[in-house]
Amino acid sequence: MNDIADVRAATSAIGAPVERVEDERLLRGQGEFVDDVKRPDMLHAAVLRSPLAHGRIRSIDVSAALAMPGVHAVITAADVMFELGAVPVIPQRQEALPELEAFYQPVVAQSKVRYAGEPVAVVVARDRALAEDALTRIQVDIEALPVVGDCAAAGNNESLLFEAAARNCAVTLTARKGDAEAVFASAPYTRRERFRVHRHMAAPMETRGLLADWDAATGRLVVYGAAKTAFRNRKVLAGQLRMREADIELVEGDVGGGFGARGEFYPEDFLIPFAARRVRRAVKWIEDRREHFIATNHAREAHCELEIACSRDGTILGLRGRAQTDAGAYIRTNGVTPGRNLAQMCTGPYRIPHVRMEVSLMMTNKTPVGTYRAPGRFEADTFRERLLDLAARDLGIDRVEFRRRNLIAPHEMPYPLAIVMPLNGKTATDSGDYRATLERCLAEFDWAGRARLNGRLIDGRYHGTGIGCYIEGGASVPA
């Protein structure tokens, strides 16, 4: 580039609206979602899911279902064991630790069920209705076990989800920076509060679905319905099926909403391709809405005790706390990420030199958690920002000014965040002018005008204003 005009031309798209090229096709109903894909002689699958949250499987009798005309296969853990010699587990995509392997999810329940909705068997039939009818013919004998319903129950270890692990705490992550204990021992002001965020989940318009097409002549498998991490999922699936990656193709078409939850590796991502190879036909499975609520990743549920230390002028000296995240029944795909983010991002965009944050991942008899719109980060933001409001009020400082004084300045970049162990996770805020961003938001929102309405009853409604700052992180490393 020869001059400033060339630079401006090359960067003209930054910050400018970009016309969407797919809208007309989708609005005209010309999209192709996974349920739109069809293959000749295609079969349909339905998944039998555990009705119990916690239990020991005594027996599974599939004979009555197999005897139904039009039913081509009923697949259980015994069938997977017979063909592969073992029931594969779902590996971590991020933050993998050896000590977490004891808590990985098998692709189909083998000896125990650990949450209501866990796959127990798969029926493959000529149509979805018949497959669902066949589910009712499968006789499953499950010995009910005491349910671990929350983090408190998990912590007493009276009922264990994984007897071999001998504990319900998968791991405790600790974020450290500076010397928080020394700071809190001498700080002029401290405030401690307890917070919680309840369980959330994504609800896209299109539920998950797969169509696995097995070509017996070539030994190749094509799977439609991939999303987000197709290459990573292909690698996992190839290892589970003992196939070459080159012999598997994952095809991503149109997707009716992802929210992070779609695209992680789920039990069905193994079971449907396995079923297709077993019956040597194309097999489709489309998740219904009830299944979605109990089978797709949940997120957010966390309890936290957080403490802040400040000088009298509102300068934040330190932050420390303990939290528990309800990880559900298994650590799968990104199950550690919410806890990691809660520990590491608890300081947000603020200059906080001393930090100690412990986050324990607790196992309960609920649907496993995972990715959903930056899991862990917004929980941390909720806890911290509420505590900042309380501290500002105690110190008699305007809540906006309190934040303004503590935002990381441009000259301090890159500003290191706390290191999370045992992950040895290191990161930093690498750029930005947080003060300028805050001032622009205040101006465009008309904070000065709207803040005067705070707490006032107008036209039968109380008005309220809130403020919070957070960091929008960069993308993870390629998966």
C-alpha positions as CSV (number, residue, x, y, z in Angstrom):
1,M,0.0,0.0,0.0
2,N,1.4,3.3,-1.1
3,D,-0.5,5.9,0.8
4,I,-3.3,6.5,3.4
5,A,-6.0,6.3,0.7
6,D,-5.0,2.7,0.0
7,V,-5.3,1.9,3.7
8,R,-8.7,3.5,4.0
9,A,-9.9,1.6,0.9
10,A,-8.7,-1.7,2.3
11,T,-10.4,-1.2,5.7
12,S,-13.6,0.5,4.5
13,A,-15.7,-2.6,5.4
14,I,-14.7,-2.4,9.1
15,G,-17.7,-1.1,11.0
16,A,-19.9,-0.9,7.9
17,P,-23.1,-3.0,7.5
18,V,-22.7,-6.0,5.3
19,E,-25.7,-7.1,3.2
20,R,-26.8,-10.7,4.0
21,V,-26.8,-12.9,0.9
22,E,-28.9,-15.8,2.2
23,D,-32.0,-14.0,3.3
24,E,-34.1,-14.1,0.1
25,R,-33.5,-17.9,-0.3
26,L,-34.5,-18.6,3.3
27,L,-37.6,-16.3,3.2
28,R,-38.7,-18.0,0.0
29,G,-38.6,-21.4,1.8
30,Q,-35.7,-22.6,-0.3
31,G,-33.4,-23.4,2.6
32,E,-32.2,-27.0,3.1
33,F,-32.1,-28.0,6.8
34,V,-31.2,-31.5,7.9
35,D,-34.8,-32.7,7.9
36,D,-35.2,-31.5,4.3
37,V,-32.5,-34.0,3.2
38,K,-33.8,-37.3,2.0
39,R,-32.2,-40.5,0.7
40,P,-33.7,-43.5,-1.1
41,D,-34.8,-46.3,1.3
42,M,-34.1,-44.0,4.2
43,L,-34.9,-45.4,7.7
44,H,-35.7,-43.4,10.8
45,A,-34.4,-43.6,14.4
46,A,-35.9,-42.9,17.8
47,V,-34.0,-42.9,21.0
48,L,-35.1,-44.6,24.2
49,R,-34.2,-42.4,27.1
50,S,-33.9,-43.1,30.8
51,P,-37.0,-42.1,32.7
52,L,-35.0,-42.1,35.9
53,A,-32.3,-39.6,37.0
54,H,-30.1,-42.2,38.7
55,G,-30.2,-45.9,38.6
56,R,-28.4,-49.2,37.9
57,I,-29.4,-51.0,34.7
58,R,-30.3,-54.6,35.6
59,S,-31.5,-55.8,32.2
60,I,-32.7,-54.6,28.8
61,D,-35.1,-56.9,26.7
62,V,-35.5,-55.7,23.1
63,S,-37.1,-58.9,21.7
64,A,-40.7,-57.5,21.5
65,A,-39.5,-54.4,19.7
66,L,-37.4,-56.4,17.3
67,A,-40.3,-58.6,16.5
68,M,-42.4,-55.7,15.2
69,P,-42.7,-55.7,11.3
70,G,-40.8,-52.7,9.9
71,V,-38.3,-52.6,12.8
72,H,-34.8,-53.1,11.4
73,A,-32.6,-52.8,14.5
74,V,-32.6,-52.1,18.2
75,I,-29.2,-51.0,19.4
76,T,-28.0,-51.1,23.0
77,A,-24.6,-50.9,24.7
78,A,-24.3,-54.6,24.3
79,D,-24.4,-54.2,20.5
80,V,-21.8,-51.5,20.6
81,M,-19.6,-53.6,22.8
82,F,-20.0,-56.6,20.5
83,E,-19.0,-54.7,17.4
84,L,-16.3,-52.3,18.8
85,G,-15.1,-54.1,22.0
86,A,-15.9,-51.1,24.1
87,V,-18.5,-48.4,24.5
88,P,-16.9,-45.1,23.4
89,V,-17.0,-42.0,25.5
90,I,-17.5,-38.4,24.6
91,P,-14.1,-36.6,24.9
92,Q,-13.4,-33.1,26.0
93,R,-13.1,-30.5,23.2
94,Q,-11.4,-27.9,25.6
95,E,-9.8,-27.9,29.0
96,A,-9.1,-31.7,29.0
97,L,-7.5,-33.0,32.2
98,P,-6.6,-36.7,32.9
99,E,-8.6,-36.6,36.2
100,L,-11.8,-35.7,34.3
101,E,-11.8,-38.9,32.2
102,A,-13.6,-40.8,35.0
103,F,-16.6,-38.5,34.5
104,Y,-16.9,-38.7,30.7
105,Q,-20.2,-39.8,29.1
106,P,-20.6,-43.2,27.3
107,V,-22.4,-42.8,24.0
108,V,-25.1,-45.1,25.3
109,A,-25.9,-46.1,28.9
110,Q,-24.1,-49.2,29.9
111,S,-24.4,-50.1,33.5
112,K,-25.9,-47.0,35.1
113,V,-28.1,-44.1,34.0
114,R,-27.2,-40.7,35.5
115,Y,-29.8,-38.3,34.2
116,A,-33.4,-38.4,32.9
117,G,-33.0,-38.4,29.2
118,E,-29.8,-40.4,28.9
119,P,-29.8,-42.7,25.8
120,V,-30.4,-46.3,26.7
121,A,-31.3,-47.8,23.2
122,V,-31.9,-46.7,19.6
123,V,-34.7,-48.2,17.4
124,V,-34.3,-48.1,13.6
125,A,-37.5,-48.5,11.7
126,R,-39.2,-47.7,8.4
127,D,-40.7,-44.5,9.8
128,R,-40.5,-42.3,12.9
129,A,-43.9,-43.3,14.2
130,L,-43.1,-47.0,14.1
131,A,-39.7,-46.4,15.7
132,E,-41.4,-44.5,18.6
133,D,-44.0,-47.2,19.0
134,A,-41.2,-49.8,19.2
135,L,-39.6,-47.8,22.1
136,T,-42.6,-48.7,24.2
137,R,-42.0,-52.4,23.7
138,I,-38.5,-52.3,25.1
139,Q,-38.4,-53.6,28.7
140,V,-35.8,-51.9,30.8
141,D,-35.3,-52.9,34.4
142,I,-33.5,-50.1,36.3
143,E,-32.8,-50.2,40.0
144,A,-33.5,-46.7,41.3
145,L,-30.6,-45.0,43.2
146,P,-30.7,-41.9,45.5
147,V,-30.8,-38.8,43.3
148,V,-28.1,-36.1,43.7
149,G,-30.3,-33.0,43.0
150,D,-28.0,-30.1,43.6
151,C,-24.5,-29.0,44.5
152,A,-25.1,-29.3,48.2
153,A,-26.2,-32.9,47.9
154,A,-23.3,-33.6,45.6
155,G,-20.9,-32.2,48.2
156,N,-21.8,-34.6,50.9
157,N,-20.9,-37.6,48.7
158,E,-23.6,-39.8,50.2
159,S,-24.8,-40.9,46.8
160,L,-22.0,-41.2,44.2
161,L,-22.6,-40.8,40.5
162,F,-19.3,-42.5,39.8
163,E,-18.3,-45.0,42.5
164,A,-14.8,-45.5,41.0
165,A,-14.1,-41.8,41.4
166,A,-15.3,-41.8,45.1
167,R,-16.4,-38.2,44.8
168,N,-18.9,-35.9,43.2
169,C,-16.6,-33.0,42.7
170,A,-14.9,-33.5,39.3
171,V,-12.3,-30.8,39.8
172,T,-11.7,-27.5,41.6
173,L,-10.2,-24.8,39.4
174,T,-8.3,-22.0,41.2
175,A,-7.6,-18.6,39.6
176,R,-4.7,-16.7,41.3
177,K,-3.1,-13.4,40.8
178,G,-1.0,-11.5,43.3
179,D,-1.6,-12.1,47.1
180,A,-5.3,-11.8,47.8
181,E,-5.1,-13.1,51.3
182,A,-2.6,-10.3,52.4
183,V,-4.7,-7.6,50.7
184,F,-7.9,-8.7,52.4
185,A,-6.2,-8.8,55.8
186,S,-5.4,-5.1,55.6
187,A,-8.0,-3.5,53.2
188,P,-9.9,-0.5,54.5
189,Y,-13.1,-1.8,53.1
190,T,-14.4,-5.3,52.3
191,R,-17.8,-6.7,51.3
192,R,-18.9,-10.3,50.9
193,E,-22.1,-11.5,49.3
194,R,-23.7,-14.7,48.0
195,F,-25.1,-15.0,44.5
196,R,-26.6,-17.6,42.3
197,V,-27.7,-18.1,38.7
198,H,-30.3,-20.7,37.8
199,R,-30.0,-23.3,35.0
200,H,-30.6,-22.1,31.4
201,M,-30.6,-23.8,28.0
202,A,-30.8,-22.9,24.4
203,A,-34.1,-23.3,22.5
204,P,-33.4,-22.9,18.7
205,M,-36.3,-23.0,16.2
206,E,-34.7,-26.1,14.7
207,T,-33.8,-28.9,17.1
208,R,-30.8,-31.1,16.5
209,G,-30.9,-33.7,13.8
210,L,-28.7,-36.1,11.8
211,L,-29.0,-38.1,8.6
212,A,-26.2,-40.7,8.3
213,D,-25.8,-42.3,4.9
214,W,-23.6,-45.4,4.8
215,D,-22.2,-46.6,1.4
216,A,-21.4,-50.3,1.9
217,A,-19.7,-50.5,-1.5
218,T,-17.1,-47.8,-0.7
219,G,-17.1,-48.0,3.1
220,R,-17.8,-44.3,3.3
221,L,-20.1,-42.5,5.6
222,V,-21.7,-39.1,4.9
223,V,-23.4,-37.4,7.9
224,Y,-25.7,-34.4,7.3
225,G,-26.6,-32.0,10.1
226,A,-23.1,-31.0,11.3
227,A,-22.6,-27.6,12.8
228,K,-19.9,-25.4,14.4
229,T,-17.1,-27.9,14.8
230,A,-17.5,-30.3,11.9
231,F,-13.8,-31.2,11.6
232,R,-13.4,-31.9,15.3
233,N,-16.6,-34.0,15.4
234,R,-15.4,-36.0,12.3
235,K,-12.1,-36.7,14.1
236,V,-14.0,-37.9,17.2
237,L,-16.4,-40.0,15.2
238,A,-13.7,-41.6,13.1
239,G,-11.9,-42.7,16.3
240,Q,-15.0,-44.1,17.8
241,L,-16.1,-46.1,14.7
242,R,-12.5,-47.2,14.0
243,M,-12.6,-45.5,10.6
244,R,-10.3,-43.2,8.7
245,E,-11.2,-39.6,8.8
246,A,-10.9,-39.5,5.0
247,D,-13.8,-42.0,4.8
248,I,-16.2,-39.8,6.8
249,E,-17.8,-36.6,5.5
250,L,-19.8,-34.2,7.7
251,V,-22.0,-31.9,5.8
252,E,-23.3,-28.6,7.3
253,G,-26.4,-27.2,5.7
254,D,-28.7,-24.4,6.9
255,V,-29.1,-24.3,10.6
256,G,-32.2,-22.9,12.4
257,G,-30.3,-21.5,15.4
258,G,-27.2,-22.7,17.2
259,F,-26.6,-20.6,20.3
260,G,-23.4,-22.6,21.0
261,A,-25.3,-25.7,22.1
262,R,-25.7,-27.1,18.6
263,G,-22.6,-28.7,17.2
264,E,-21.0,-30.1,20.3
265,F,-20.5,-33.9,20.2
266,Y,-23.5,-35.6,21.7
267,P,-24.4,-39.4,22.1
268,E,-26.6,-39.2,19.0
269,D,-23.6,-38.1,16.9
270,F,-22.2,-41.6,17.4
271,L,-25.4,-43.6,17.6
272,I,-27.0,-42.5,14.3
273,P,-23.9,-43.1,12.2
274,F,-23.3,-46.4,14.0
275,A,-26.9,-47.4,13.3
276,A,-26.5,-46.5,9.6
277,R,-23.4,-48.7,9.3
278,R,-25.1,-51.5,11.1
279,V,-28.3,-51.6,9.0
280,R,-26.3,-50.6,5.8
281,R,-28.9,-47.9,5.0
282,A,-29.3,-44.2,5.4
283,V,-30.8,-43.4,8.9
284,K,-32.4,-40.1,10.0
285,W,-33.0,-38.9,13.5
286,I,-34.7,-35.6,14.3
287,E,-34.8,-34.5,17.9
288,D,-38.3,-33.5,19.2
289,R,-38.8,-30.6,21.5
290,R,-39.2,-32.8,24.6
291,E,-35.9,-34.5,23.8
292,H,-34.2,-31.2,23.3
293,F,-35.1,-30.1,26.9
294,I,-33.6,-33.1,28.5
295,A,-30.8,-34.1,26.1
296,T,-29.1,-31.0,24.7
297,N,-26.6,-29.1,26.8
298,H,-27.8,-27.0,29.7
299,A,-25.7,-24.1,31.2
300,R,-25.3,-21.4,33.7
301,E,-26.3,-23.0,37.1
302,A,-23.8,-21.6,39.6
303,H,-23.6,-20.6,43.3
304,C,-21.0,-18.1,44.4
305,E,-19.7,-16.3,47.5
306,L,-17.7,-13.3,46.3
307,E,-15.8,-10.7,48.3
308,I,-14.3,-7.4,47.3
309,A,-11.5,-5.3,48.9
310,C,-11.3,-1.5,48.2
311,S,-9.6,1.6,49.4
312,R,-11.9,4.4,50.6
313,D,-11.7,6.2,47.3
314,G,-13.2,3.2,45.5
315,T,-10.0,1.7,44.1
316,I,-10.4,-2.0,43.9
317,L,-7.6,-3.8,45.7
318,G,-8.6,-7.4,45.4
319,L,-11.3,-10.0,44.7
320,R,-11.7,-13.4,46.0
321,G,-14.4,-16.1,46.3
322,R,-15.6,-19.6,46.1
323,A,-18.1,-21.0,43.6
324,Q,-19.8,-24.2,42.6
325,T,-21.1,-24.9,39.1
326,D,-23.6,-27.7,38.6
327,A,-22.0,-29.7,35.8
328,G,-24.8,-32.2,35.5
329,A,-24.2,-35.9,35.2
330,Y,-21.2,-36.0,32.9
331,I,-18.2,-33.8,31.9
332,R,-18.6,-33.7,28.2
333,T,-17.3,-31.6,25.3
334,N,-17.0,-28.1,26.9
335,G,-18.2,-29.0,30.4
336,V,-15.2,-27.4,32.1
337,T,-15.5,-24.1,30.2
338,P,-18.2,-22.6,32.4
339,G,-16.1,-23.1,35.5
340,R,-12.9,-21.9,33.8
341,N,-14.6,-18.8,32.6
342,L,-16.2,-18.1,35.9
343,A,-12.8,-18.3,37.6
344,Q,-10.7,-16.4,35.1
345,M,-13.2,-13.8,34.0
346,C,-14.5,-12.8,37.4
347,T,-12.4,-9.6,37.3
348,G,-13.9,-8.5,34.0
349,P,-12.5,-5.3,32.4
350,Y,-11.3,-3.9,35.7
351,R,-7.9,-3.3,37.2
352,I,-7.8,-5.8,40.0
353,P,-4.2,-6.7,41.1
354,H,-5.0,-9.4,43.6
355,V,-7.3,-12.3,42.9
356,R,-8.1,-15.8,44.3
357,M,-11.2,-17.5,42.9
358,E,-12.0,-21.2,43.4
359,V,-14.6,-22.9,41.3
360,S,-15.7,-26.5,41.9
361,L,-17.4,-28.5,39.2
362,M,-20.0,-30.6,41.0
363,M,-21.7,-33.7,39.5
364,T,-25.5,-34.0,39.8
365,N,-28.2,-36.1,38.2
366,K,-29.1,-33.5,35.7
367,T,-28.5,-33.0,32.0
368,P,-24.8,-32.3,31.4
369,V,-23.8,-28.6,30.9
370,G,-21.7,-27.2,28.1
371,T,-21.6,-24.4,25.6
372,Y,-24.4,-21.8,25.6
373,R,-23.6,-18.2,24.7
374,A,-20.3,-17.8,26.6
375,P,-20.9,-20.1,29.5
376,G,-19.4,-18.9,32.7
377,R,-18.5,-15.4,31.5
378,F,-22.0,-14.0,32.1
379,E,-22.4,-15.7,35.4
380,A,-19.1,-14.0,36.5
381,D,-20.3,-10.7,35.1
382,T,-23.6,-10.9,37.0
383,F,-21.9,-11.7,40.3
384,R,-19.2,-9.1,40.0
385,E,-21.3,-6.2,38.7
386,R,-23.9,-6.7,41.5
387,L,-21.1,-6.7,44.1
388,L,-19.7,-3.5,42.5
389,D,-23.0,-1.8,43.0
390,L,-23.2,-2.8,46.6
391,A,-19.6,-1.6,47.2
392,A,-20.2,1.8,45.5
393,R,-23.3,2.4,47.6
394,D,-21.4,1.5,50.8
395,L,-18.6,3.9,49.9
396,G,-20.9,6.7,48.9
397,I,-19.6,6.7,45.3
398,D,-21.7,6.9,42.2
399,R,-21.9,3.5,40.6
400,V,-20.8,4.8,37.2
401,E,-17.8,6.7,38.7
402,F,-16.9,3.6,40.7
403,R,-16.5,1.6,37.5
404,R,-14.9,4.5,35.6
405,R,-12.1,4.7,38.2
406,N,-11.3,1.0,38.0
407,L,-11.4,0.2,34.2
408,I,-8.1,-1.0,32.7
409,A,-6.4,1.9,30.9
410,P,-5.0,1.5,27.3
411,H,-1.4,2.0,28.5
412,E,-1.8,-1.0,30.8
413,M,-2.5,-3.4,27.9
414,P,-1.8,-6.2,27.7
415,Y,-3.2,-6.7,31.2
416,P,-2.9,-10.2,32.5
417,L,-5.8,-12.0,34.1
418,A,-5.6,-14.5,36.8
419,I,-3.9,-17.9,35.9
420,V,-6.3,-20.8,36.3
421,M,-4.8,-24.0,37.8
422,P,-4.6,-26.9,37.2
423,L,-5.3,-25.9,33.6
424,N,-2.4,-23.5,33.6
425,G,-4.7,-21.2,31.7
426,K,-3.1,-17.8,30.9
427,T,-4.7,-15.0,29.1
428,A,-4.9,-11.2,29.0
429,T,-6.9,-8.2,27.8
430,D,-4.8,-7.3,24.9
431,S,-6.3,-4.1,23.5
432,G,-9.1,-1.5,23.8
433,D,-10.0,1.8,25.4
434,Y,-12.6,0.7,28.0
435,R,-13.0,4.2,29.4
436,A,-13.9,5.6,25.9
437,T,-16.3,2.8,25.3
438,L,-18.1,3.4,28.6
439,E,-18.4,7.1,27.9
440,R,-19.8,6.5,24.5
441,C,-22.4,4.0,25.8
442,L,-23.4,6.5,28.5
443,A,-23.9,9.2,26.0
444,E,-25.8,7.2,23.4
445,F,-28.0,5.7,26.1
446,D,-28.6,9.2,27.7
447,W,-27.6,7.8,31.0
448,A,-27.8,11.2,32.7
449,G,-31.5,11.6,31.6
450,R,-32.6,8.1,32.2
451,A,-30.9,7.7,35.5
452,R,-33.3,10.3,36.9
453,L,-36.2,7.9,36.3
454,N,-34.6,5.2,38.4
455,G,-37.2,4.0,41.0
456,R,-40.0,6.2,39.8
457,L,-43.5,5.0,39.2
458,I,-44.6,6.3,35.7
459,D,-47.9,5.1,34.0
460,G,-48.2,2.2,36.4
461,R,-44.7,0.9,35.9
462,Y,-41.6,1.3,38.0
463,H,-38.5,2.4,36.0
464,G,-35.1,1.1,36.7
465,T,-31.6,1.5,35.3
466,G,-28.7,-0.8,35.6
467,I,-25.1,-0.7,34.4
468,G,-22.5,-3.3,33.9
469,C,-19.2,-3.8,32.0
470,Y,-17.8,-7.0,30.6
471,I,-15.2,-8.4,28.3
472,E,-16.1,-9.9,25.0
473,G,-13.5,-12.6,24.5
474,G,-11.8,-13.6,21.4
475,A,-12.4,-16.9,19.7
476,S,-11.0,-20.2,21.0
477,V,-8.1,-21.9,19.3
478,P,-9.2,-24.0,16.2
479,A,-10.8,-27.3,17.1
